[in-house]
Amino acid sequence: MLFGFNQRDGPGGHDVANAELIQKAKAIRSWALDSRLIAAGPPEQDVDAGEKQMVAQAFGADLPTSWQKSGLTGVGVSDTRERIIVYTAARMPKTEQKRMPSQFSDGVEILYKRASPFTLKDDTPDVVIGAKPGKFLRKRYTCGSSISIANRRSAGTMGALVRNEEGTLLGLTNNHVTGGCNNTRRGMPVSAPGIKDVSSTGFRPFTLGSHHTSIPIVLGEPDTVDHLRNTDAAVFEILSDNSVSSMQQGFYDTPIALAEILADPEDGLLVKKVGRTTGQTFGRIESQMIGAFPLDYDIPTYHSAIESVRFSGRVYFEPVYLVRGIQGVFSDRGDSGALVVTDVPAGQEKAVGLIFAGDASDNLSYILPIHPILDTLGLTLVSGMGTND
């Protein structure tokens, strides 16, 4: 047999190949799918009956109590820490956790943490009193600041400035922030700050740009659509190069657009971001979610005063990385679209991904890797713009 379980007898210290770790996590997830404990796509194809049987023997005895009460929402892996994390909708009591297997026979730990399901809606909260959701540097609007489509009372984050293959300067964010989940028409104005943040005491809103392109988000089950193409990203054309800065508010510049510093997410990696709602925050990539990650959307788009459309339904993404904040939440609603970078001294950061979802009550943020987004749209990150003039 490929692996076995131990009860709670302490962590091990063995080296585990990434492929073996992922296979263990796939076996847990596949068993959960077969047991109807998780609704997230079809069973894994490369998990054999023996592997699932071993998982069933370890977990199955507590099915009527622990699993049905807590609700399994996903399985993640942390390769650098040799851990598998089982995520549940409700926090599993410690008495129940003690009855669960704590590690595999080769020393790989199994942890149990809460990650409640949620729906991504147009319900951006107000910013903290005294905070400024949109910031300028030398009269230029900075990355990490508030934006929205100009006819919807919402707010998200301009994650970065980018250029496409034609050299056009664009702002990068989530599809659900400015792209209307595929439904925003090209040319629709993008407001700075986001309409949610317009007030009599703030700066005058202005048209920062206009919607250009979205990477399509496709509804449907992973066994009926190609969910691996799904990501949540859109770009809008900047109206004036002189109106924007590549600085992430006043904290650090967007990383240089060179391939060697574009980092794919790695679990355990220390990261930071600057966003509209929570400003600069710090976190750690806790795990890579195994299999298709489900997220429910409910996003309206308004074409005019008499014409609108709503994007509503479940979308699956893969890969997705889970970030947990350090000394506070990593993100909150309104930080969608923020660029996540490595937490290193200023000037040495590497681009990691975009925040696209999260649950501040659980201190969880979900990010999509930046590399596929840039590759799909033929983009390069812009650095050094408006930092010294």
FIDRENDREN-995310 format. One record per atom (N, C-alpha, C): residue in three letters; x, y, z. Coordinates in steps of 0.001 Angstrom, whole numbers, plus 500000, padded with zeros to 6 digits. Layout:
REM FIDRENDREN-995310
ALAXYZ;...
//
This chain:
REM FIDRENDREN-995310
MET500844498812500000;MET500000500000500000;MET500881501240500000;LEU500405502330499353;LEU501220503527499207;LEU501462504231500533;PHE500454504249501406;PHE500628504975502650;PHE499736504389503725;GLY500046504756504967;GLY499236504344506101;GLY499076505503507048;PHE498191505349508028;PHE497908506410508979;PHE498399506060510363;ASN498721507097511114;ASN498965506958512544;ASN497972507848513281;GLN497636507477514497;GLN496816508354515320;GLN497695509457515889;ARG497187510253516807;ARG497856511473517222;ARG499049511177518118;ASP500185510841517493;ASP501387510493518253;ASP502550511415517917;GLY502242512646517452;GLY503299513638517236;GLY503768513677515803;PRO504339514809515380;PRO504774514993514003;PRO506013514199513667;GLY506166513918512400;GLY507361513232511926;GLY508293514206511260;GLY509426513712510783;GLY510396514615510181;GLY510998514054508925;HIS510233513329508130;HIS510766512688506942;HIS510585513571505722;ASP511499513451504771;ASP511354514153503515;ASP510304513447502675;VAL509438514237502055;VAL508368513675501247;VAL508374514378499897;ALA508397513620498816;ALA508351514208497492;ALA507005514868497280;ASN507010515976496536;ASN505786516715496290;ASN504706515817495696;ALA505079514967494755;ALA504100514102494093;ALA503435513149495081;GLU504196512627496016;GLU503635511711497001;GLU502694512447497943;LEU503072513654498325;LEU502226514441499215;LEU500899514760498544;ILE500973515181497301;ILE499754515489496565;ILE498889514252496394;GLN499504513096496171;GLN498735511865496003;GLN497961511527497275;LYS498576511750498424;LYS497882511505499690;LYS496668512423499827;ALA496880513695499499;ALA495783514654499582;ALA494673514311498595;LYS495065513865497401;LYS494062513463496411;LYS493227512286496908;ALA493868511366497617;ALA493140510207498141;ALA492096510639499166;ILE492459511578500040;ILE491499512094501023;ILE490351512797500313;ARG490692513630499350;ARG489657514379498636;ARG488763513446497829;SER489348512443497192;SER488564511505496400;SER487600510717497271;TRP488076510288498452;TRP487190509601499389;TRP486045510511499828;ALA486360511790500077;ALA485328512734500503;ALA484290512944499406;LEU484734512991498155;LEU483802513128497040;LEU482899511906496933;ASP483498510721497039;ASP482703509488496970;ASP481700509407498109;SER482079509966499271;SER481213509916500447;SER480227511074500504;ARG480220511903499472;ARG479335513061499372;ARG479525514039500530;LEU480765514160500959;LEU481092515106502010;LEU481558516437501444;ILE481869516455500176;ILE482356517661499526;ILE481797517700498115;ALA481315518859497695;ALA480743519000496359;ALA481652519905495546;ALA482674519341494967;ALA483649520149494223;ALA484234519353493078;GLY483393518995492125;GLY483898518352490936;GLY483919516843491008;PRO484331516183489913;PRO484365514727489834;PRO485524514144490623;PRO485459512835490949;PRO486556512201491688;PRO487869512275490924;GLU488977512241491685;GLU490298512210491068;GLU490455510904490285;GLN491035511007489089;GLN491125509843488213;GLN492288508918488551;ASP493325509442489224;ASP494525508635489448;ASP494645508148490889;VAL493536508016491589;VAL493525507460492943;VAL492917506068492874;ASP493668505056493339;ASP493151503691493227;ASP492283503329494430;ALA491592502207494303;ALA490642501776495327;ALA491326501515496661;GLY492552501001496613;GLY493261500708497855;GLY493569501951498655;GLU493943503027497953;GLU494231504288498630;GLU492974504855499282;LYS491868504804498549;LYS490620505321499112;LYS490121504459500269;GLN490345503170500195;GLN489922502290501271;GLN490678502588502558;MET491975502886502435;MET492760503206503620;MET492271504510504252;VAL491924505490503417;VAL491378506739503936;VAL490041506484504613;ALA489197505668503999;ALA487882505371504572;ALA488012504711505931;GLN488971503815506083;GLN489160503137507365;GLN489621504117508440;ALA490421505103508047;ALA490939506061509027;ALA489899507109509417;PHE489115507560508459;PHE488189508653508711;PHE486734508214508867;GLY486390507084508289;GLY484986506720508143;GLY484233506492509432;ALA484913506065510494;ALA484223505741511728;ALA483521506944512330;ASP484046508125512097;ASP483460509332512673;ASP482594510088511669;LEU482248509449510563;LEU481459510107509533;LEU480147510674510057;PRO479362509947510825;PRO478060510478511247;PRO478174511696512159;THR479284511846512861;THR479403512949513816;THR480323514038513313;SER481611513786513316;SER482584514833513010;SER482411515428511624;TRP482361514589510589;TRP482351515111509233;TRP481039515779508885;GLN479923515173509260;GLN478651515771508898;GLN478376517045509678;LYS478893517153510887;LYS478714518367511666;LYS479630519476511178;SER480866519136510875;SER481844520147510493;SER481766520505509014;GLY481503519514508157;GLY481396519768506735;GLY482740519998506081;LEU483187519077505251;LEU484495519173504616;LEU484401520081503393;THR485247521110503317;THR485192522069502211;THR486374521972501256;GLY487452521316501646;GLY488586521203500752;GLY489773520551501424;VAL490770520219500597;VAL492007519612501086;VAL493175520366500464;GLY494117520787501312;GLY495273521516500824;GLY496563520816501196;VAL497643521154500489;VAL498950520584500789;VAL499947521711501045;SER500837521470501998;SER501958522365502267;SER503223521539502102;ASP503842521665500936;ASP504992520822500617;ASP506189521141501501;THR506443522430501730;THR507624522797502499;THR507503522359503961;ARG506279522287504462;ARG506079521876505851;ARG505613520432505971;GLU505529519738504836;GLU505134518328504817;GLU503824518116505568;ARG502806518880505157;ARG501514518813505812;ARG500395518683504790;ILE499346518026505223;ILE498072518065504522;ILE497082518733505459;ILE496313519672504924;ILE495348520393505742;ILE493950520089505234;VAL493127519562506117;VAL491729519280505809;VAL490909520468506297;TYR490218521131505369;TYR489438522317505700;TYR487967521960505865;THR487367522486506924;THR485966522209507222;THR485172523504507325;ALA483868523427507053;ALA483012524609507071;ALA482857525169508471;ALA482788524294509462;ALA482715524701510860;ALA483970524221511570;ARG484369524956512592;ARG485573524568513316;ARG485353523234514022;MET486241522272513762;MET486107520961514375;MET486565521018515837;PRO485716520620516786;PRO486115520637518202;PRO487370519804518432;LYS488178520220519414;LYS489412519503519697;LYS489165518057520091;THR488034517798520747;THR487714516416521122;THR487514515550519895;GLU486938516139518840;GLU486745515398517599;GLU488071515247516859;GLN488900516313516883;GLN490185516236516200;GLN491063515133516772;LYS490977514914518064;LYS491804513898518703;LYS491463512498518211;ARG490257512315517731;ARG489856511002517223;ARG490227510807515763;MET490701511890515138;MET491084511837513731;MET492564511493513598;PRO492944510905512475;PRO494373510640512253;PRO495151511944512170;SER496306511977512801;SER497119513190512851;SER498276513176511870;GLN498601511992511321;GLN499715511915510380;GLN499681510592509636;PHE500431510572508543;PHE500634509340507804;PHE501789508574508435;SER501934507329508069;SER502981506489508661;SER504384506991508349;ASP504519507799507292;ASP505841508339506961;ASP506086509704507603;GLY505195510144508483;GLY505412511370509241;GLY504736512607508697;VAL504048512525507586;VAL503351513680507043;VAL502166514040507946;GLU502154515284508429;GLU501099515724509341;GLU499771515939508624;ILE498681515764509380;ILE497342516118508914;ILE496762517095509921;LEU496450518310509451;LEU495854519325510298;LEU494409519556509888;TYR493622520127510799;TYR492210520390510553;TYR491931521862510862;LYS491502522616509827;LYS491244524035509993;LYS489935524419509311;ARG489386525546509778;ARG488120526004509213;ARG488352526849507972;ALA487535526631506950;ALA487487527462505750;ALA486050527424505257;SER485245528345505756;SER483815528338505466;SER483547528711504011;PRO482573528073503378;PRO482193528467502013;PRO481537529842502031;PHE481637530563500922;PHE481047531895500843;PHE480732532200499386;THR479958533253499174;THR479603533704497836;THR480252535053497577;LEU480869535205496423;LEU481492536460496058;LEU480402537384495527;LYS480062538396496315;LYS478967539309495982;LYS479464540745495888;ASP478592541594495424;ASP478900543016495284;ASP478552543719496600;ASP479326543428497659;ASP479003543961498984;ASP480258544473499689;THR481027545285498990;THR482263545829499543;THR481983546639500807;PRO482707546393501891;PRO482479547156503122;PRO483103548544503055;ASP482690549416503965;ASP483336550716504070;ASP484764550533504560;VAL485616551479504227;VAL486991551429504724;VAL487009551865506181;VAL488099551573506858;VAL488256551973508248;VAL488250553494508343;ILE487597554018509371;ILE487523555465509553;ILE488933556067509580;GLY489128557072508774;GLY490431557722508705;GLY491312557216507576;ALA490982556043507033;ALA491778555475505943;ALA491396556126504611;LYS492331556157503691;LYS492079556691502364;LYS492174555556501356;PRO491046555165500764;PRO491052554005499856;PRO491795554247498552;GLY491942555519498179;GLY492694555839496975;GLY493803556810497311;LYS495031556507496884;LYS496164557355497260;LYS496945557820496037;PHE497512559012496173;PHE498301559617495104;PHE499754559733495538;LEU500638559649494572;LEU502055559909494776;LEU502483560891493699;ARG502852562108494141;ARG503232563161493187;ARG502147563360492124;LYS500909563416492600;LYS499720563657491784;LYS499390562497490842;ARG500014561362491059;ARG499698560171490266;ARG498946559159491138;TYR497933558536490569;TYR497143557547491302;TYR497932556245491374;THR498031555685492562;THR498912554532492773;THR498188553197492680;CYS498963552164492408;CYS498458550799492507;CYS498116550499493973;GLY497264549515494182;GLY496812549228495536;GLY495674550120495979;SER495153550947495051;SER494102551911495379;SER492747551484494824;SER491722552180495285;SER490330551860494984;SER489949552196493545;ILE489238551260492903;ILE488681551462491562;ILE487344550733491466;SER486568551074490452;SER485364550308490115;SER484903550718488727;ILE484007549925488168;ILE483291550383486984;ILE482494551616487387;ALA482371552579486501;ALA481869553895486874;ALA480360553966487122;ASN479623552907486821;ASN478176552966487052;ASN477701551905488049;ARG478613551409488879;ARG478206550426489891;ARG478790550835491230;ARG477965550858492276;ARG478440551275493601;ARG479194550125494246;SER480460550038493906;SER481318548977494422;SER482731549528494494;ALA483669548677494892;ALA485071549087494932;ALA485952547857495012;GLY487001547867494230;GLY488029546836494287;GLY489387547514494240;THR490405546769493826;THR491783547281493870;THR492451547185492503;MET493149548266492121;MET494027548200490955;MET495321547542491407;GLY495553546315490956;GLY496684545539491453;GLY498030545978490902;ALA498066546341489620;ALA499346546670488991;ALA499105547369487672;LEU500140548005487179;LEU500154548516485819;LEU500880547500484949;VAL500365547317483734;VAL500945546343482810;VAL500915546931481405;ARG501708546352480528;ARG501638546690479110;ARG501382545424478312;ASN500558545553477268;ASN500329544415476392;ASN501359544413475268;GLU501215543490474348;GLU502211543338473286;GLU502243544522472345;GLU501162545321472320;GLU501133546517471483;GLU501725547722472211;GLY502074547553473486;GLY502649548640474253;GLY501628549501474981;THR500363549114474938;THR499309549882475598;THR499432549746477112;LEU499338550870477822;LEU499393550852479282;LEU498014550510479826;LEU497975549503480691;LEU496723548985481225;LEU496793548839482736;GLY495639548859483390;GLY495535548535484803;GLY495048547114484958;LEU495648546362485876;LEU495306544956486086;LEU494521544802487378;THR493422544054487313;THR492605543760488483;THR491842542467488221;ASN490820542202489025;ASN489985541012488814;ASN488905541277487766;ASN488490540218487110;ASN487357540280486181;ASN486104540754486915;HIS485902540269488145;HIS484666540653488844;HIS484703542078489370;VAL485884542730489355;VAL485987544120489799;VAL485615545079488679;THR486237544942487508;THR485936545857486396;THR485381545154485167;GLY485535543842485097;GLY485093543120483904;GLY483670542626483968;GLY483006542805485130;GLY481624542354485245;GLY481460540877485016;CYS482520540088485338;CYS482482538638485072;CYS482090538385483616;ASN482868538960482715;ASN482729538824481256;ASN481729539798480647;ASN480936540514481446;ASN479791541251480915;ASN480017542741480694;THR481122543302481187;THR481390544720480942;THR481761544931479475;ARG481158545927478859;ARG481451546203477465;ARG482717547044477341;ARG483488546774476299;ARG484720547517476092;ARG484421549010475982;GLY485242549797476668;GLY485058551233476667;GLY484323551766477876;MET483702550890478675;MET483015551354479880;MET484016552017480819;PRO483731553249481296;PRO484683553960482147;PRO484974553232483455;VAL486218553367483913;VAL486653552859485216;VAL486933554072486096;SER486310554085487270;SER486388555234488165;SER487454555057489229;ALA488104556195489566;ALA489024556246490700;ALA488597557418491587;PRO488242557178492870;PRO488181555856493482;PRO486955555101492998;GLY486765553884493506;GLY485552553152493212;GLY484341553934493709;ILE483212553773493035;ILE482014554546493358;ILE481619554385494826;LYS481857553236495403;LYS481580553013496823;LYS482317554017497699;ASP483456554520497249;ASP484312555375498061;ASP484193556861497741;VAL483267557220496868;VAL483074558630496533;VAL482305559305497667;SER482824560440498132;SER482163561171499207;SER482463562655499084;SER481754563459499880;SER481955564906499838;SER483271565322500482;THR483844564455501293;THR485099564784501982;THR486326564195501305;GLY486130563366500309;GLY487257562764499611;GLY487646563554498378;PHE488628563036497619;PHE489030563720496395;PHE487985563484495305;ARG487965564358494339;ARG486978564241493266;ARG487244562993492430;PRO486204562186492201;PRO486399560994491366;PRO486726561404489936;PHE487491560575489266;PHE487836560850487878;PHE487900559549487100;THR487797559641485813;THR487869558466484953;THR489334558094484762;LEU489711556978485358;LEU491095556519485297;LEU491388555821483979;GLY490386555108483459;GLY490571554353482234;GLY489262553806481727;SER489330552867480819;SER488134552236480262;SER488398550745480062;HIS487348549949480276;HIS487506548495480205;HIS488060548075478845;HIS489019547145478896;HIS489684546692477670;HIS489416545207477406;THR489874544324478313;THR489792542880478071;THR489625542124479378;SER488854541044479341;SER488736540120480465;SER489147538728480011;ILE489750537973480910;ILE489925536539480663;ILE488607535885481052;PRO487934535199480133;PRO486588534693480409;PRO486523533767481628;ILE485491533963482435;ILE485156533057483529;ILE484018532170483039;VAL484181530859483169;VAL483198529922482628;VAL482530529154483752;LEU481200529230483793;LEU480428528430484739;LEU480399526981484284;GLY480219526062485217;GLY480055524660484851;GLY480944523732485641;GLU480539522486485702;GLU481276521471486437;GLU482580521110485727;PRO483623520758486496;PRO484929520465485893;PRO484923519306484907;ASP483932518427485003;ASP483894517322484047;ASP483104517672482791;THR482592518916482712;THR481859519325481514;THR482473520545480835;VAL483276521325481562;VAL483962522477480969;VAL485430522408481347;ASP486261523145480600;ASP487689523181480890;ASP487935524219481979;HIS487792523807483243;HIS487930524748484357;HIS489363525221484546;LEU490321524501483968;LEU491719524898484115;LEU492020526219483402;ARG491143526640482514;ARG491303527925481842;ARG490771529081482685;ASN490008528769483724;ASN489410529829484530;ASN490448530579485358;THR490367531878485320;THR491063532746486246;THR490207533983486383;ASP490500534841487326;ASP489656536018487557;ASP490520537261487354;ALA490602537707486098;ALA491481538836485776;ALA490912539637484620;ALA491135540932484679;ALA490722541837483613;ALA491694543018483576;VAL491763543696482435;VAL492587544892482300;VAL491757546018481724;PHE492105547244482123;PHE491446548432481579;PHE492525549383481069;GLU492217550063479975;GLU493194550954479360;GLU493302552257480151;ILE494516552633480517;ILE494768553870481246;ILE494655555053480267;LEU493864556059480623;LEU493636557170479704;LEU494871558047479544;SER495632558236480625;SER496822559080480555;SER497950558452481348;ASP499090558208480706;ASP500237557623481391;ASP500674558475482577;ASN500464559770482476;ASN500901560689483526;ASN499997560692484754;SER498901559932484695;SER497944559948485801;SER498179558832486807;VAL499098557914486527;VAL499240556727487368;VAL500698556496487771;SER500846555777488877;SER502161555379489379;SER502167553871489623;SER503289553245489348;SER503418551809489596;SER503690551499491067;MET503881552533491888;MET504073552314493321;MET502815551704493926;GLN503028550787494866;GLN501921550206495621;GLN501635551137496792;GLN500716552102496531;GLN500522553248497416;GLN501910553845497696;GLY502314554027498929;GLY503642554577499170;GLY504606553577499756;PHE504295552274499651;PHE505073551262500364;PHE506240550708499554;TYR506010550295498335;TYR507057549718497490;TYR506580549747496048;ASP507516549606495135;ASP507177549625493719;ASP506737548236493276;THR505889548199492255;THR505546546920491633;THR506826546264491124;PRO506985544944491300;PRO508226544285490861;PRO508530544501489384;ILE509809544524489061;ILE510258544673487676;ILE509705543538486822;ALA509314543872485599;ALA508652542903484729;ALA509647542013484003;LEU510381541216484742;LEU511322540257484160;LEU510954538855484613;ALA511080537915483708;ALA510607536561483978;ALA511283535945485194;GLU512571536259485393;GLU513282535589486478;GLU512796536000487861;ILE512027537075487976;ILE511532537437489296;ILE510022537244489426;LEU509429536591488429;LEU508014536245488548;LEU507928534900489248;ALA507538534906490493;ALA507552533681491299;ALA506210532990491248;ASP506210531691490976;ASP505007530902491164;ASP504796530730492663;PRO503539530692493112;PRO503304530553494551;PRO503925529282495109;GLU504513529384496272;GLU505062528242496979;GLU504505528258498388;ASP503976527128498848;ASP503416527107500189;ASP504510527366501210;GLY504158528102502233;GLY505111528503503244;GLY505754529840502947;LEU505576530352501719;LEU506203531596501304;LEU505582532779502052;LEU506431533673502560;LEU505957534900503186;LEU505629535916502101;VAL504450536529502202;VAL503981537430501157;VAL503408538705501778;LYS503201539702500924;LYS502561540945501336;LYS501750541474500166;LYS500893542443500486;LYS500085543073499444;LYS499628544440499928;VAL499196545273498993;VAL498582546561499312;VAL497216546583498635;GLY496164546811499420;GLY494817546778498882;GLY493955547919499357;ARG492844548109498699;ARG491926549210498972;ARG491398549213500395;THR491063548043500939;THR490375547990502225;THR491329547910503402;THR492329547044503322;THR493202546783504477;THR494600547339504315;GLY494885548013503201;GLY496201548618503022;GLY497296547577502867;GLN498462547852503454;GLN499565546890503391;GLN499392545857504503;THR499418544595504121;THR499314543505505087;THR500310542418504721;PHE500496541490505678;PHE501488540443505514;PHE500846539080505799;GLY501344538049505124;GLY500783536720505326;GLY501743535639504900;ARG501247534434504964;ARG502012533250504563;ARG501117532369503702;ILE501664531877502593;ILE500903530918501788;ILE500831529618502575;GLU499622529287503014;GLU499435528131503888;GLU499379526822503117;SER498729526843501952;SER498601525587501209;SER498176525852499778;GLN498389524843498958;GLN497800524799497619;GLN496584523897497701;MET495432524414497283;MET494219523607497310;MET494308522520496243;ILE493930521327496628;ILE493993520185495712;ILE492676520058494958;GLY492792519889493645;GLY491601519717492825;GLY490942521045492497;ALA489724520953491993;ALA488977522131491564;ALA488410522873492769;PHE488721524171492857;PHE488256525001493968;PHE486965525702493544;PRO485850525492494264;PRO484569526090493870;PRO484351527452494512;LEU483821528375493742;LEU483469529684494272;LEU482172530138493611;ASP481206530516494438;ASP479924531004493934;ASP480003532511493703;TYR479510532954492554;TYR479495534370492181;TYR478069534887492115;ASP477902536159492436;ASP476638536857492238;ASP476959538323491997;ILE477280538652490738;ILE477800539969490374;ILE476925540608489291;PRO476362541807489564;PRO475575542497488538;PRO476452543382487663;THR476023543596486427;THR476677544535485523;THR475604545395484872;TYR475844546702484815;TYR474869547637484260;TYR475430548244482982;HIS474732547995481888;HIS475146548574480613;HIS474608549995480453;SER473440550226481036;SER472814551549480975;SER471732551590482038;ALA470971552668482065;ALA469905552809483061;ALA468782551794482847;ILE468700551233481655;ILE467598550311481361;ILE468069548917480973;GLU469374548678481014;GLU469894547378480576;GLU470949546880481553;SER470736545677482074;SER471699545090483006;SER471687543579482852;VAL472718542946483423;VAL472837541491483388;VAL473511541061484680;ARG473203539861485144;ARG473790539356486390;ARG474529538054486113;PHE475756537953486613;PHE476540536727486530;PHE476357535983487844;SER475736534830487801;SER475422534103489025;SER475616532614488806;GLY476372532000489694;GLY476586530564489597;GLY477937530156490162;ARG478241528878490032;ARG479467528332490594;ARG480544528214489527;VAL481752528668489908;VAL482920528594489033;VAL484005527801489750;TYR484739526982488998;TYR485822526185489567;TYR487159526698489051;PHE488130526771489971;PHE489469527247489642;PHE490510526220490075;GLU491603526168489324;GLU492723525284489688;GLU493955525712488887;PRO495069526063489556;PRO495330525976490998;PRO494889527228491746;VAL494650527053493037;VAL494330528142493954;VAL495207527981495183;TYR495711529101495691;TYR496557529080496882;TYR495878529846498008;LEU495996529309499204;LEU495350529897500374;LEU496398530617501215;VAL496120531876501537;VAL497026532707502342;VAL496352533027503666;ARG497105532896504746;ARG496602533282506060;ARG497413534483506548;GLY496709535499507043;GLY497356536714507487;GLY498207536516508723;ILE499250537328508836;ILE500123537341510007;ILE499836538611510795;GLN499517538457512063;GLN499191539593512937;GLN498038540405512360;GLY496979539717511988;GLY495802540365511422;GLY495422539748510096;VAL494282540178509544;VAL493806539603508289;VAL494720540015507146;PHE494803539161506135;PHE495608539480504960;PHE494816540334503982;SER493503540081503899;SER492672540870502987;SER491232540841503461;ASP490444541747502895;ASP489013541795503142;ASP488347542165501823;ARG487033542144501795;ARG486306542535500593;ARG486717543959500182;GLY486920544144498902;GLY487435545411498407;GLY488918545346498076;ASP489601544318498597;ASP491008544102498250;ASP491144543228497007;SER490033542803496444;SER490074541980495232;SER490862542678494132;GLY491755541951493518;GLY492594542488492456;GLY493968542913492917;ALA494192542941494240;ALA495494543367494760;ALA496592542395494344;LEU497759542943494045;LEU498913542132493645;LEU499623541611494889;VAL499825540304494952;VAL500552539673496054;VAL502001539487495631;VAL502930539907496498;VAL504356539803496200;VAL505073539163497378;THR506297538735497149;THR507082538142498224;THR507433539196499264;ASP507436538783500521;ASP507735539694501623;ASP509243539718501867;VAL509908540572501110;VAL511357540761501202;VAL511614542262501207;PRO512843542704501447;PRO513123544147501446;PRO512685544826500156;ALA512248546084500280;ALA511769546842499132;ALA512787546837498000;GLY512307546588496805;GLY513161546530495636;GLY513564545126495254;GLN513291544151496134;GLN513642542758495858;GLN512414541862495724;GLU511222542443495732;GLU509995541650495673;GLU509853540895494353;LYS509084539825494398;LYS508725539069493208;LYS507199538973493144;ALA506642539147491958;ALA505198539045491788;ALA504753537602491966;VAL503705537391492731;VAL503225536039493041;VAL501851535772492441;GLY500869536653492717;GLY499522536379492241;GLY498578537521492533;LEU497289537310492231;LEU496240538280492503;LEU495272537718493538;ILE494895538540494513;ILE493808538167495408;ILE492512538195494615;PHE491683537157494752;PHE490397537177494066;PHE489238536794494972;ALA489518536313496181;ALA488448535928497095;ALA489034535799498490;GLY488171535704499473;GLY488640535527500838;GLY487522535653501841;ASP487842535332503074;ASP486896535422504182;ASP487648535958505388;ALA487455537249505669;ALA488197537887506761;ALA487862537261508105;SER486645536714508263;SER486264536113509543;SER487092534879509842;ASP487585534210508809;ASP488459533049508968;ASP489925533404508744;ASN490212534691508452;ASN491563535141508138;ASN492152534340506984;LEU491356534166505941;LEU491789533417504769;LEU491655534284503529;SER492638534209502660;SER492591534873501366;SER492989533852500309;TYR492366533956499153;TYR492665533040498062;TYR493303533823496918;ILE494381533286496384;ILE495074533963495293;ILE495213533040494090;LEU495241533675492924;LEU495502532984491662;LEU496900533366491198;PRO497682532416490695;PRO499059532716490275;PRO499094533743489146;ILE500086534613489190;ILE500191535703488233;ILE500686535246486865;HIS501521534218486844;HIS502143533804485584;HIS501127533490484482;PRO500110532627484744;PRO499141532321483684;PRO498364533539483212;ILE498098534476484124;ILE497360535683483749;ILE498170536513482765;LEU499428536746483081;LEU500292537527482196;LEU500489536828480862;ASP500670535512480901;ASP500892534758479668;ASP499661534785478765;THR498471534602479367;THR497244534536478579;THR496973535844477845;LEU497200536967478514;LEU496911538266477921;LEU498133538913477265;GLY499279538245477321;GLY500483538802476722;GLY500922540086477404;LEU500966540068478736;LEU501250541266479516;LEU502622541200480161;THR503172542371480436;THR504363542494481275;THR504073543520482353;LEU504557543274483553;LEU504368544214484650;LEU505199545470484428;VAL504656546595484867;VAL505333547887484712;VAL505876548326486065;SER507125548742486077;SER507783549214487292;SER508456550550487003;GLY508676551349488051;GLY509413552584487904;GLY508636553720487286;MET507307553579487161;MET506501554636486556;MET506017555608487617;GLY506358556868487485;GLY505889557886488406;GLY506471557767489803;THR507635557181489907;THR508239557010491244;THR509221558111491588;ASN509746558827490573;ASN510781559831490861;ASN510462561209490316;ASP509363561330489523;ASP509087562643488928;ASP508249563503489858;
//
